[in-house]
C-alpha cells in the first residue's frame, strides 16, 4: 500500500494571560541620582503586568509517529502558524492534537 505525504497548516493560537509581579523598590533603573518626577511615579507602581508564554505541544499519529511523543514543543507570545507533514497509507487516516498549557485545544483526523 503506497504511503502519501499530506501537509496541513495549523494555527497555534496564543491565549493572552498575564501575571502581576511586584515592582522591585531596589530596581537599579529607579536609583538614578537625577530622579525626575516621571521616574518617581514609575517607582510608586505596586505591580508590573508581564505577558506569559503559552506552551504548545503538537502530537501526530501516522506511519512515522505514535501520538505519545510531541513532534513540536514550543512556547509563544503571539499566534503563529506551522506546517505539519503526515505520512499516511492510501485509504488510511492520521490524526493530530494540539495541547496548549496542558489542555487539548485541537484533536482532528487527516486523510490523504
C-alpha positions as CSV (number, residue, x, y, z in Angstrom):
1,X,0.0,0.0,0.0
2,X,1.6,3.3,-1.0
3,X,2.2,5.9,1.6
4,X,1.5,9.5,0.7
5,X,2.6,12.8,2.4
6,X,0.0,15.3,3.4
7,X,0.9,18.7,4.7
8,X,-1.5,20.7,6.8
9,X,-1.0,24.3,8.0
10,X,-2.3,24.7,11.6
11,X,-2.5,27.8,13.8
12,X,-1.1,27.9,17.3
13,X,-3.5,30.4,18.8
14,X,-1.9,32.5,21.6
15,X,-4.2,32.9,24.6
16,X,-3.3,36.1,26.3
17,X,-2.7,35.9,30.0
18,X,-0.6,38.0,32.3
19,X,1.0,37.8,35.7
20,X,1.4,40.6,38.2
21,X,4.9,40.9,39.5
22,X,5.6,43.1,42.5
23,X,7.6,46.0,41.4
24,X,11.0,46.0,42.9
25,X,11.8,49.0,45.0
26,X,15.5,48.3,44.7
27,X,15.4,48.3,40.9
28,X,18.6,49.9,39.6
29,X,16.7,51.9,36.9
30,X,15.0,53.8,39.7
31,X,18.2,54.6,41.6
32,X,19.2,57.4,39.3
33,X,20.8,60.4,41.1
34,X,18.9,62.8,38.7
35,X,15.5,61.3,39.5
36,X,12.7,63.1,37.7
37,X,9.1,63.2,38.7
38,X,8.3,60.6,36.0
39,X,10.8,58.1,37.4
40,X,9.3,58.6,40.9
41,X,5.8,57.9,39.6
42,X,7.1,54.7,37.9
43,X,8.7,53.5,41.2
44,X,5.5,54.0,43.1
45,X,3.6,51.4,40.9
46,X,2.9,48.4,43.1
47,X,2.9,45.7,40.4
48,X,4.1,45.1,36.8
49,X,2.0,43.1,34.3
50,X,4.0,40.7,32.3
51,X,2.7,38.6,29.4
52,X,3.0,34.8,29.9
53,X,4.1,32.5,27.1
54,X,1.8,29.6,26.1
55,X,3.5,26.2,25.9
56,X,2.3,24.2,22.9
57,X,2.8,20.5,22.2
58,X,1.7,19.0,18.9
59,X,1.3,15.2,18.6
60,X,0.9,13.3,15.4
61,X,-0.2,9.7,14.8
62,X,0.7,8.5,11.3
63,X,3.1,5.9,9.7
64,X,6.1,7.6,11.4
65,X,4.7,9.0,14.7
66,X,3.0,7.2,17.6
67,X,0.9,10.1,19.2
68,X,2.8,9.6,22.5
69,X,5.7,12.0,21.9
70,X,5.2,15.6,20.8
71,X,6.6,16.4,17.3
72,X,6.6,20.1,18.1
73,X,7.1,21.7,21.5
74,X,7.4,25.5,21.7
75,X,6.5,28.5,23.8
76,X,5.0,31.5,22.0
77,X,3.9,35.0,22.9
78,X,1.8,35.6,19.7
79,X,-0.3,33.4,17.5
80,X,1.6,31.7,14.7
81,X,1.1,29.1,12.0
82,X,3.2,25.9,11.5
83,X,3.1,23.2,8.8
84,X,2.6,19.6,9.8
85,X,3.5,16.8,7.4
86,X,1.8,13.4,7.8
87,X,2.8,10.1,6.2
88,X,-0.5,8.2,5.5
89,X,-1.2,4.9,3.8
90,X,-3.5,5.3,0.9
91,X,-7.0,4.9,2.2
92,X,-5.8,5.4,5.7
93,X,-6.1,8.1,8.3
94,X,-3.8,10.1,10.5
95,X,-4.6,12.3,13.4
96,X,-3.1,15.2,15.4
97,X,-3.7,17.1,18.5
98,X,-2.6,20.4,19.8
99,X,-2.1,20.9,23.6
100,X,-1.8,24.4,25.0
101,X,-0.7,24.7,28.6
102,X,-1.8,21.2,29.3
103,X,-5.3,21.5,27.7
104,X,-6.1,19.8,24.4
105,X,-7.5,22.5,22.1
106,X,-7.5,20.6,18.7
107,X,-7.9,16.9,18.0
108,X,-8.5,16.1,14.4
109,X,-8.2,13.4,11.7
110,X,-6.3,13.9,8.5
111,X,-7.0,11.9,5.3
112,X,-5.0,11.8,2.1
